[in-house]
Amino acid sequence: MPWKPPLHRPPGWRPAKRVRTDKLDKSYGAQAWRKLAASVVARDGGICHVCGLPGADTAHHLIERRQGGADHPDNLRAIHRGCHNRLHRRRGV
C-alpha cells in the first residue's frame, strides 16, 4: 500500500526525501550526460542498438559504469528507453 502524507501537516512537516541507493546514477540527470547521450544518438542515426528500429532516445553503456566502463562515446550505443529497461529488466516503458 502506497504511503500517503497526513491530511493535516503539523509545523515542521516535510515530505520524505528520495534516497538514491546507487551513487553512479546521480550524473544521469546532468546536462553533460544528456548532451553526450544526444550526440551518441545522432552518431548512430537514431537506430536502436538492441531492436534495430529508428527512434532511439538515450544511450546505453556496452561495459556498465559499475563494472568500470567509461562515459566515452566508444562505450555507448543509441537505444530506446523501453529496450534499455527490458535489457536491464526494469519495469516500465
C-alpha positions as CSV (number, residue, x, y, z in Angstrom):
1,M,0.0,0.0,0.0
2,P,1.5,3.4,-1.0
3,W,2.3,5.8,1.8
4,K,0.1,8.9,2.0
5,P,1.1,12.1,3.6
6,P,-1.1,13.1,6.6
7,L,-4.1,15.2,5.7
8,H,-3.0,17.8,8.2
9,R,0.6,18.9,8.2
10,P,2.0,19.7,11.6
11,P,4.5,22.5,11.9
12,G,7.9,21.5,10.5
13,W,6.5,18.6,8.5
14,R,8.3,17.9,5.2
15,P,7.9,15.1,2.7
16,A,10.5,12.4,2.9
17,K,13.5,12.8,0.6
18,R,14.1,10.2,-2.0
19,V,17.3,8.5,-1.2
20,R,19.4,7.1,-4.1
21,T,20.9,3.8,-3.5
22,D,23.3,4.0,-6.3
23,K,25.8,6.9,-6.3
24,L,26.6,6.2,-10.0
25,D,23.0,7.2,-11.1
26,K,23.4,10.8,-9.8
27,S,25.0,12.0,-13.0
28,Y,22.4,10.6,-15.4
29,G,20.2,13.7,-14.9
30,A,23.1,16.1,-15.5
31,Q,23.2,18.3,-18.6
32,A,26.6,16.8,-19.6
33,W,25.1,13.3,-19.7
34,R,22.1,14.5,-21.8
35,K,24.4,16.2,-24.3
36,L,26.6,13.1,-24.5
37,A,23.6,10.8,-25.0
38,A,22.2,13.1,-27.7
39,S,25.5,13.1,-29.5
40,V,25.6,9.2,-29.4
41,V,22.0,9.0,-30.7
42,A,22.9,11.4,-33.5
43,R,26.1,9.5,-34.3
44,D,24.1,6.2,-34.6
45,G,21.4,7.8,-36.7
46,G,18.7,7.2,-34.1
47,I,18.8,3.5,-34.7
48,C,18.4,1.3,-31.6
49,H,21.3,-0.9,-30.8
50,V,19.0,-3.7,-29.5
51,C,16.0,-3.8,-31.8
52,G,17.4,-2.1,-34.9
53,L,14.4,0.3,-35.3
54,P,14.7,4.1,-35.6
55,G,13.7,6.4,-32.8
56,A,16.4,5.7,-30.2
57,D,16.3,8.4,-27.5
58,T,19.0,7.6,-25.0
59,A,22.4,5.9,-24.7
60,H,23.5,2.5,-23.3
61,H,26.9,1.6,-21.9
62,L,28.4,-1.5,-23.5
63,I,30.5,-2.0,-20.4
64,E,28.5,-0.8,-17.5
65,R,29.9,2.0,-15.3
66,R,29.7,-0.2,-12.2
67,Q,31.9,-2.6,-14.0
68,G,34.5,0.0,-14.9
69,G,33.1,1.3,-18.2
70,A,33.6,4.9,-19.1
71,D,31.3,7.6,-20.3
72,H,33.1,7.6,-23.6
73,P,31.3,7.6,-27.0
74,D,33.2,4.3,-27.9
75,N,31.5,2.6,-24.9
76,L,28.0,4.0,-25.7
77,R,25.3,3.0,-28.2
78,A,21.9,4.5,-29.0
79,I,18.9,2.7,-27.6
80,H,15.2,3.2,-27.0
81,R,14.2,3.7,-23.3
82,G,11.9,0.7,-23.5
83,C,14.6,-1.5,-24.9
84,H,17.0,-0.2,-22.3
85,N,14.6,-1.0,-19.5
86,R,13.9,-4.5,-20.8
87,L,17.7,-5.1,-21.2
88,H,18.2,-4.3,-17.6
89,R,14.9,-6.0,-16.5
90,R,13.4,-2.8,-15.2
91,R,9.7,-2.1,-15.1
92,G,8.0,0.4,-17.3
93,V,8.4,1.5,-20.8
